[in-house]
């Protein structure tokens, strides 16, 4: 066995083998729990995942530690009981006593929302990019000097994302249950996660690891935001481990005692300075050479950059513009409404499919749903001729243009949608070439 969750079932199997439960049928009950030396049943991680599996396998009854009763009760289709001691379970099997049940409905405790979108002064272009990223589920990279507001913009993303469905809440809660990160009294994750690992994080903490390969940051961020600040400062081998989850939306971790697969359907929001000192191309402040700038940008490999849908530049707001309303005319309410409308279009488009947003489209869906008008096709031909886009980059461009068209409520992708999508794809190339003008 691995772990202590099997303690209760092993103890009961031994008692049954010695004839303690003659005439009782316990074959249709799932027993979960750690036993202490005095017979008390203690909490174990992952109860929610085990309860979900029991429901899937049509096991009618689950007995869990009393402490985990409300967590297991989130699962529909099974009868859940809580037990404090081995004797309580034994008495229940012999019909000499009852176990604990959930009397009140499980509370879905909501975290206090910290909406910072409307607190951001100016940054109209950055807000527009956030809105597009949220509308289509696209990965985003922000480039700008220190103090330009990149971290605040990243935190604002969670406010724009649509409300979680119950299935999403359950899926995320299962991950947190396995990781032992469910807070006491909060058994259902109700808000989209925002996970921000430090740039010194190891591959194991990002992807998952440990003796039994528990979930890492990419899984804890499922259905939410994974924010990687100071992206080039992460070790290159750590960043390269993002390839699989960014492409396949799952992560597989192998250990000697087994292979573990966890969900990793996160939205990547990353940020970086344009150079080591942070002030390029401002030559009055930046002391880096062009070669040093290119080397700094080059810490992020092309395969990783190719998996990021959008890149934007973020500049500090000038003091005389901090009170200007002209540059701050996208409100949170307006952005949420626009994102909601675009997501509803995608929900209808992908009805009956396993995807729910444009960023998850495979090549087959792109060919089916990304129809371009004549002016748009002409612009695409020019872009392909001049830039020589890779196949992956071409499809990323179409996905992004599809989202921009959805925000405009237009069925065909037009020239303006292609143009804006291309702008977000092209910015990083300027820095790679050392020409961010």
N, C-alpha and C positions, 0 to 999 in steps of 0.2 A: 504494500500500500504506500501511498504518498500522502503525507499530511495527516492531520488529526480528525478530519471530518468523518472518517470511517470507524472511529472508536465505538460509537453507540451501536452501529450495525454489527460489528464484530462481537461485541459483548452479548448482544441479543442472540446472535447465531450460536454462540457457545452455550448460553442458557437453554436454547431450543434443543441443542444436541444432547444436553443432559436431561431432557424430558420435562423441563419446567413449564412448557406451554402446550401440554397435551390437549388436543382437540381445538386449538386455536390456529387460525390461518393468518399468517403474517406475510404471505408471499406477495400481496398486493399493496404493501406499505413501503414507502421510502423513508429510511431512518437516517438522519443527519445530525452529527454532534460530536464534540470532543468531551471525553470523560476525565474528570479529575479523580484523584485517588480515593476521595470520599463519596464517589458516585454522583457528584453534581455534573450537569451537562452544561458545557461552556460554549460561548460564541465561536463560530468558524466563519472564515471569509468565503464568499462565493455562493452563499445560500440562494440568492435570487437566480443565478444561472442554473443551479441544480433544480430548483423548483420549476423553471421554464422547461428544462429537459424532461422532468417528470410529467408535466402537462402534455408535452409533445409525444411522450411514450404512453400516454393514457393511463398513468399510475394514479389511482383515485385519491390516495391519502398520503400526506407527508407529515412526518413528525420532526420538528426542528428544535433547536435550543430556544427557550422562552425568550431570550434576548433578541432572537432573530425572527420572531413570530410575525411582526408587522411587515418586515421585509418580504418574507415568503408569501404573505397574504396578497401582495400586489398581483400575483399570477392568477388568472381566471381559469376555471375548469378543474381545479383540484381542491380538496378539503385539507386545510392546514391546521395542525395542532402544535402547541408549544409545550415543552416539558422542561422541568427544572432539575429532575433527578432520574437516575436509572430506575428507581423503585416506582416512580410515577408511571413510566412507560410500561414496566412489567405489570402493574396493577391494571392499566388500561387494556393490555392484551388479554389479561385474565378476567376482564369485565368486573374488576373490583374497585375501579375508580375512573374519574374523568380527567382529561387533559385540558389545558388552557386554550381558549379560542379568542379571536379578535372580536370584540363586542362593538366597538365604534369603527366607522369607516376610516381607512388609513388617510391621514392628512397629507395633502400634497403641499408641502411647505415651500413657498416661493422666496427666492433670495431677493434682497432689496436691489432693484435695478439702479445702476449708476450710469445714467445717460449723459455722456459727455459731448455728444454730437453738436448740440446747440451752444456748448461752451467754447467751441473752436471758433476763433475770430478769423475771418477771411477764409483762405484755402478753398475757394470755390471749385477749382479744378480738381483738387484732391478729394473733396466731398463727392464730386461727380463720379470720380473713379471708384470710390468706396461703394456708391450706389450701384454702379454697374457690376462690380464684383459680387455684391450681396444678391443682386437680381439673378445672376446666373451661376453662382457658386464658384467663381473663378479665383485662382491663386493670384496674389498681388505682391509686388516688390516695390518698396518706396525708397528712393535715393534722395538724400538731402543732408545738409550740415547739421551739427549739433544745435539743439534749440529750435528746430524748425517745426516741431510738433508731430513727429512720426509716431511716437509711442501713444500719444493722445488719440491720433487718428485710428491707430490699430484697435485701441480699446473701444472706440466708437462703433466699430464694425458689428459687434455683438448686438447693438441696439437696432441695427437695420435688418438683421436676419429674421425670417418669419418665425412665429410661435412653433414650438416643437409639438409633433403629434404624440399621442400616448405611446405608440410603438417606438418612436425615437427615444422618449423618456425612459422606457423600459430597457432598451438596448444599451443606452449610456449608463443607466443604473447598474446593469449587470456587470459592465466593465469595472465600475467603481467598487462594486461588491467583491469581485474577484481580487481587486487590488487592495482591499481592506480600507478604502477611503470614503465609505459612506459615513456621514456624520450621524451621531446618535440622535434619534428622533427625526431624522430626515432620510427617508427610505426611497424616495423617488427624486432623481435629479430633474428639476423643473425648468432650469435655465440652461441655455447653450453654454458649454464649457469655454473658458478662455485660459489656455495653458501657455505659459511663457518661460520655457527652460532657459537657463543662463548659457552663455556661449562656451562655458567650460564643460558643459554636459557631455557625458560619455555616450557611446553608441547604445549601451545597455539602457541608460536612463531615457534616451530618446525613443528607441525602437522597442525595448523590452528586454528583460534579462533576469539574472538571479538564478538560484539553484533550480527553481521550477519555472523560470522564464515568465515572470509576471508582466502585465501590460505596461508599456512605457508611455511617454508623453504623447506620441502620435495616436495612441488608442484612447488615452484619457481625454483627448481633444475631439473625439468622434462627435459628429453632428454640431461641432462648434468651431472655434478658432484656435489654430496653433500659431503663436506669434514668436518668430525668431528675430530678435533684435541683434544688431551688429553681425549680420550674416557672414561676412568674410572672416570674422574672428573665430567661428566654429572650426574645429579641425576638419580637414577635407574628407578624411575617412568617415567622420560622423555624418557630414552632409550627404555623402554618397549613399548612405543607408536609406535616405529618403526616396530613392528612385522607385523602389517597389511600392510603398504605400501611396506615393503620388500618382502612380500609374494604375495600380490594381485595387487601391482603396482597402487593402488588407495588409497585415504584416505577419510574416511567418518567422518564428524564432526556433532554432533547433538547439537542443541540449542533449547530453548523454542519455538522460532518462526519458526523452520524448521530444516531439515537435508540437509547437503550440501556434495556433493561428488566431489573431485578434482582429476585430474591425479597426479600420483607420480611415474613415470617411470624414476627414477634417478639411477645413479651408485654411490654406497657408497664407498668412500675412507676414511678410518679412520686411526688414528695414536695414539700411546700411548707410554709412557715410560714403561720399564719392571718392575718398582717398584716406590714407592713414591718419592725417591730421584733421580731416573732415571738411576742409574749406575749398577744395577744388571745384570750379575753375576760377575762384576769386584769387587772383595772383597777388593781391595786396596782403592776404591772410595766409594763403597756401604756400608752403615751402617745398612741396613734393615735386619731383621732376615728372615729365610725361611718362617715362618708363616706370617710375614708382607707382604712378596712378594705374597704369595698365596692369602692373604686377598685382596690385591690391585687388582690382576688379577680377583679375584672373584666378584669384583664390576660389571663386565659385565656378565650377566646371560648366561647360556648355550643356551637357545632358541635364543638369539641374535647372539651368536657366531656361532650357527648351521646354521644361515642364511647368514653368510659371507663365500664366496667361497674360498678365498685365504688368507693366513697369511705369511708374510715375515719378516725376521730380517734385520734391517738396522744398519750398524756399521759406525762409523766415518772413513773417509779416512785418513790414516797415512800421515804425512807431506811429506815423501820421495816418496809417490806414487801419489801426487797431479798433477805431470806433466807427469805421465806415460800414454802412449797411449794404452798400452796393456789391461788395465782395462777399457778403455773408447772406445771400438771398435764398439758399437752400436750407430749409428748416428740417428738423428731424421728422415732423409730421408729414411733410411733403415727400421726403425721401422714403419713409416707411410705406406711404401710399403707393408710390411709384414701384417700389420693390414688390409689394404685395400684388399689384396688377400684373407685373411681368411673371411672377411665380405662378399665378393662376393660369396664365396662358400656357406656361410650361407643364403645369399639372394636367391640363386638358390634352396637350400635345402628347404627353408620355403616358396617358391613361392606359393601364394594363401592362405597362413595362416596368422593369426593375429600377429605372432611373427616375429622378424627379426634377432635374435641373440641366441646363444646357452644357455645363462643364463636364458632365458625366457621359455625354454622347460619344458613342464609338463611331468609326468611319461610316458604318451602314446608316446610322441615324442622321449623320451629317449630310450624306448624299440625299436622304429623304426629306429632311426638314430645312436645310439651308439653301433655299432657292434664291438666286441672285438675279436682279433685273439687268438690262443691257448695259446701262451706265456703270453699274457695279462690276460687271464682268470685264469691261474695258479696263477699269482701274486695277482689277486683280491681275490681268495680263501684264500690265505695266510693272506692277510690284514683283511678280514672279520673274519677269525678264531682268529687272534691275537688281533685285536682291537675291535671287536664287534660293527661295525659301525651301527648307527641308519639308518632307511630307508631313512630319509632326507639326512644324510651325505653320504650314498652310492650313491644316485642320484646326489648329488652335485659333488662327485668325478668323476662320469661318464661325467657330463656336462663339467667339467674342462678339463678332458682328451680329450674330443671331440674337444675342442678348440685348444689344443696343437697339436693334429693330423691335424687339419685344417691348422695350421701354417706350418706344414711339408708337406701339400698337400697330405696326405695319407687318403684313404677311411676307412681303418680299424684302430681301436684304438689298439696300440701295448703296449708291456711291458714298453718301455721307456716313453710312454705318461702317462700310469697309475702311473709309479714310480714318475715322476715329479709332477703330480697332487696330489699324496699322500703326497709328501714332503710339499706342500703348505697347505695341510689340517692338517698336523701333528704338525707343529711348535707350535701352541697355546696350544696343549695338553702337550707339554714339560713344559711350564710355569705353567700350572695348576697343574702338578705333582711336581713342584719345581725342575726340572732337565733340565735346558736349555743348557746343555753341547753339 
